[in-house]
Amino acid sequence: MKQSIPSPTPAGRGRLAKRLRRTFGWFFNLPALLCLALSSAVLISCTTTQRAPLTLAAPPQIPGATFVGNQACAECHEKIHGDFPGSPHGRFYRGDDTHWAPVAGCESCHGAGSKHAATGLAADIVNPRHDPLACLNCHVSTHGEFTMPHHHRVLEGRMTCVDCHEPHGQKTHQPAAGLGLQQRDAVCTQCHSEQAAPHVFEHEALREGCTACHKPHGGMNRGMLVQRDANLCLRCHAQIQTGAAGVFIGKTDHTGFLRGGTCWSAGCHSAVHGSNFSPRLLY
């Protein structure tokens, strides 16, 4: 015989309803609790802004000097002070308060400026033109590239960062001031003038800029190339696989040529920057 389940008493139904209201009450109040936590975090952050700001790289040390703020620098370096907020480095600019001087002001790169402001002597301030570590303390990945087997001779003192970069202007590459490439390859061709010379038969890759093939600071490959073998050229010059080992580039079978070395070292396309004699970039 089938047993009937007794229905809950009025007291039992009241307890069940109270338990359900408590459970769903927490659930529906969850957004309010999250808003309360966020508001608390904002209030805490607003009350702690007067602490000294943290920085990942300490500014250059100048014995006996103290921080004076950007306005003290602007009294002499008026043009630089006017241009700096619009530069890429100026993204970190936080005003002239000495509170920010060691983090985002002039003195974060040049060191505390009280002695220099008093004497005007170059010996009392750090000039990145003579000390690249003033730049490399922040640009640590670039510092690593300068230690690669093939690199520009910055750490050896043969070059400095400001030979190529103007850190105060809107564009960071020389010669027209700033930190992006001014007229793209003008920075490179100041020294590598032969590669910039006009040719009867140009290498179209030069239209993409020097960095299409070269790393600007340093790398593992000779000539600071982004790749050391024929794959450097094959990134642009599409290859067609024919059979198990055959490779055509354009209308020419390059299978045997590629076994002989890279496109330029195998004695074929050796005029990689352009030629006055051969459309195939032969000297």
Long-range contacts (C-beta under 8 A, 24 or more apart in sequence): 50-99, 52-99, 53-99, 53-100, 53-103, 54-103, 55-102, 55-103, 55-108, 56-138, 57-137, 57-138, 58-102, 58-137, 59-102, 59-107, 59-108, 59-109, 59-110, 59-111, 59-112, 60-109, 60-110, 60-111, 60-126, 60-131, 60-133, 60-134, 60-137, 61-111, 62-111, 62-112, 62-115, 62-116, 62-124, 62-125, 62-126, 64-115, 65-111, 65-112, 65-113, 65-114, 65-115, 65-116, 65-124, 66-112, 66-114, 67-98, 67-101, 67-102, 67-105, 67-107, 67-112, 67-113, 67-114, 68-98, 68-101, 68-107, 68-112, 68-113, 68-114, 68-117, 69-96, 69-97, 69-98, 69-101, 69-105, 69-107, 70-95, 70-96, 70-101, 70-105, 70-106, 70-107, 71-96, 72-113, 72-117, 73-105, 73-106, 73-107, 73-113, 73-117, 75-117, 76-120, 77-106, 80-168, 81-106, 83-168, 83-169, 83-170, 83-177, 84-168, 86-169, 86-170, 87-167, 87-168, 87-169, 87-170, 87-172, 87-178, 87-179, 88-172, 88-179, 89-167, 89-168, 89-179, 109-134, 109-135, 109-167, 110-134, 128-160, 128-161, 128-162, 128-167, 129-160, 129-162, 130-160, 132-160, 132-161, 135-161, 135-165, 135-167, 136-161, 142-217, 145-215, 145-217, 145-218, 145-219, 146-217, 146-218, 147-218, 148-218, 148-219, 148-220, 149-220, 150-218, 150-219, 150-220, 150-221, 150-222, 150-223, 150-224, 151-217, 151-218, 151-219, 151-224, 152-216, 152-217, 152-218, 152-224, 154-217, 164-216, 181-209, 184-209, 185-209, 185-210, 188-216, 194-273, 195-273, 197-274, 198-274, 199-271, 199-273, 199-274, 199-275, 199-276, 200-274, 200-275, 200-276, 200-277, 201-274, 201-275, 201-276, 201-277, 201-278, 201-279, 201-281, 202-274, 203-271, 203-272, 203-273, 203-274, 203-281, 205-236, 206-273, 206-274, 228-262, 229-262, 230-258, 230-262, 230-263, 232-262, 232-263, 233-262, 233-263, 233-264, 233-269
